[in-house]
Amino acid sequence: MRRLAVLALALCLSGTALARDFLVKPGEVPELRPDEGFVLVAVDTDVDLRSISVLSTTRLFTGERMRGIKKGQNWGLYVMPAGSYRWDNVRTQWIRWVVRDDKEFSFVSRAGEITYAGDLVYKHMQRIHVANRGLAALDWLEREHPQIAARHRLGYSGHYPDPFPDFYLAEREGKDGKPSEWDRTLAAPEPGELPVDPRLLWRSARVQAVAMSPDGHRVVAAVREERPPNEAEKAKRIKYAGDESKADLARPVADWTLELYDMQAGRAIRLAESNGPVSGLVWLDERTLAAYITVNVLVPPVLYIMRDAGEGKWDVASVPRVGRMVDALAGDPGHILFASVASNGKNAVHRIDVRSQQVLRAAKFPFRERLNIGLENDVAWYTDASGRIRAALVEREEGTVLVHGGDGAYRDVMALDDPEGFRPMLVSGDGSLIYGTLEKDRGQRDLVELDPATARVTRTVFSKPGVDIEAPLFASDHRLVGVRYYEAGQLVSEYFDADRASVAASLQRAFPDRTVLTLGRSLDGQRVLLAVDGSDQPAQLFHYDRGASRVQLVDESAPWLAEMAMAPSIPMKVRSRDGLEVEAFLTLPAGTGRRPLVVMPHGGPIGVADRRHFTPEVQLLASLGYAVLQVNFRGSEGYGRAFQEAGHRSQGRGIEDDIDAAIDAALAAHPLDASRMCVVGASYGGYSALFSAVRWPGRFRCVASIAGVSDRMLFFTASDSGRDEKVREAMERMIGDPHTDQALMRETSPLFRYTEVQTPVLLVHGTADLRVDYEHTRRLVRMLGMAGRPPALMTLEDQGHSLEGEELNAKVWGSVAAFLRQHLGAPATSPAP
């Protein structure tokens, strides 16, 4: 660890005594004056910093300027006058970041104590923030300044209290050993041989985007294929890493292509190739396609226009400006609405001619001729059926505002700062109405019609009690034709007109127990592009010709899994302890005999839900012969307002009651082995796994937590969720208030009940996790080690909250699978092949 160097100190008079502020060197034990305290300063940075300044907000002195801060973790202990302080600015070699006006960077130094204000974290790709890593701070303090640490209490200064340091010091009193010994962990188990290669389960989908031509005869798809890197690509990776041992030479290379499927001729042709993503596919007419293609991964994607020139040839043109298409202008062939950033830094929307490269080269984008005149700081636009801009989202200091009008004159409709408020989706064909979703003061998220002239909802277009609308469905002329929502874990499309409803019903019968989504429909309604998936089936693309009564497979998202047997899920409805109905999904692998059960709570916990789509981790565990139970406990998304609010302040209590009820119901109705159960979860699911060991001693053979919360109060001071005042207010409403609910939050935190965790534990956590700081794992490892029950640990260096990529997922879930095998063993009978 590096010590912060102070090369300049600013001093001034306060009363009759000279205010002191100075760095304490190891071995020094300065006597504090009555109005002084120690301040433990910590800076975590991934680049060298020129300086960081701290200002006093209660005294007439400028404070500290710390210079020469090196990359990595830096610490320093200072004597400073008691009072209020604020981080002032952070200087790199080229940039000065001023944070003094943000009260998130303020703290209070208390007389006679050691104040720790959290780590000031500077990562060049992140927002500067403060994270509470109190155990790491205490460890440094005891190593470098043991006498001061013994004589003075360490207290955290932030928006919320942190009782852990005092708890830890009291718990370790009289214990044998020392921190370095308590931090020793068991190695996370190696995967060994698995029935299925996890990398195949987590491989990115082959088809990334798709669109059908207006006549329904052609389908275009953005396809991503993987291959081993060639020698030149390996050399680049070695050069970038600086050393061959640090270069990931096994990571596959992704090649992107644009594939055209002619459904009448039954053939496919390749339209384009790229070393970067292809996205945003839109047919402008039967013979013209628009697509965003990344030519160079270091620059934004370019909008390409491809026109069928006949005889298998396509003319290709590109828009000579970075931007995005706002409207394909179905009624204006050869033209689109295109938004780009003008030379003055403002957004400008233009109608441009895209009929040839020659025309595009000559295109001008004069700011004075933009179509969004009358709008300022506008970031998104809504057009009517004729392509006129009729509404927009405008960013202002107070937040995002919806405006409505046209032809250069717009008026404010409403602020969009309420997460339960109106969310605009589309304007009506004539532009006079706005359609969107609304939750506020309703029993669920409904589809509504809003009159922008009065800012009032004039009609509820669709409402289903206890069901949240996922998305409205529109025709190309801006008519509302249906809605989508989840039912029994599958995404359902409900259409308003008889013809569409009839087609949807017949297709659902053709694909039973599957989610069937319409991705495109020909203008005459005779041809439909479908996406079909299920819990045991990755998404497949089909083309349906009504006239010929024929369904054709177009492509698959994971053809490499086609020959593998997957396990389907079974929806369940159960009653929790208080009578609340809860939905759960049980994945039961084929075979005979009672299967071991893995309970897998989802993250969140509020506003998140499990669905019956293909889930790699579920299928990996099912391939081992383990049944997997997923529970949409109270607070989960999709079940209406009352159900979601029932999850507020229910962590460790009502939510866990729901999971218990689902376990009991599954054990009673299905061939499961109640003596062989484990709990595995990520984020909140990791917390739930850990707390299940506390609630039910001896019930589970093991628990595994991936980026899980161990200390509920720490989540308020060491998470990106806790950096905003409004978000903190919502957290207090949904989770609890550490100021007033500390006793309950301690009671429902695995960390403070560590002595009751007798079950074998696997912890997996990334050191760069912004949502659930690694401090959660650091603290739990210390306490379990001190209790003589060290967990197995997999630390993921420089990884964040989510597991990204097939290699990382394969590493983590392969180890989870091995951990489960250690404690659950093999199923009573092998799963059916």
Beta strands, then each sheet from edge to edge (+ up, - down):
strand 1: 2-3
strand 2: 5-9
strand 3: 13-14
strand 4: 17-18
strand 5: 22-23
strand 6: 36-45
strand 7: 49-56
strand 8: 64-69
strand 9: 72-81
strand 10: 83-91
strand 11: 96-98
strand 12: 106-109
strand 13: 114-122
strand 14: 129-131
strand 15: 154-156
strand 16: 186-187
strand 17: 207-212
strand 18: 218-227
strand 19: 253-262
strand 20: 267-274
strand 21: 278-285
strand 22: 288-293
strand 23: 302-310
strand 24: 313-318
strand 25: 323-327
strand 26: 335-341
strand 27: 347-353
strand 28: 378-383
strand 29: 389-396
strand 30: 399-406
strand 31: 409-415
strand 32: 423-427
strand 33: 434-438
strand 34: 446-451
strand 35: 456-462
strand 36: 469-474
strand 37: 480-487
strand 38: 490-495
strand 39: 515-521
strand 40: 527-534
strand 41: 537-545
strand 42: 550-556
strand 43: 569-575
strand 44: 581-587
strand 45: 595-599
strand 46: 627-632
strand 47: 672-682
strand 48: 702-706
strand 49: 761-766
strand 50: 792-796
sheet 1: 1+ 9+ 5-
sheet 2: 1+ 9+ 6- 13- 14+
sheet 3: 1+ 9+ 6- 13- 15-
sheet 4: 2+ 8- 7+ 10- 11+
sheet 5: 2+ 8- 7+ 10- 12+
sheet 6: 3+ 4-
sheet 7: 16+ 50+ 49+ 48+ 47+ 45+ 46+ 44- 43+
sheet 8: 17+ 18- 19+ 20-
sheet 9: 21+ 22- 23+ 24-
sheet 10: 25+ 26- 27+
sheet 11: 28+ 29- 30+ 31-
sheet 12: 32+ 33- 34+ 35-
sheet 13: 36+ 37- 38+
sheet 14: 39+ 40- 41+ 42-
end
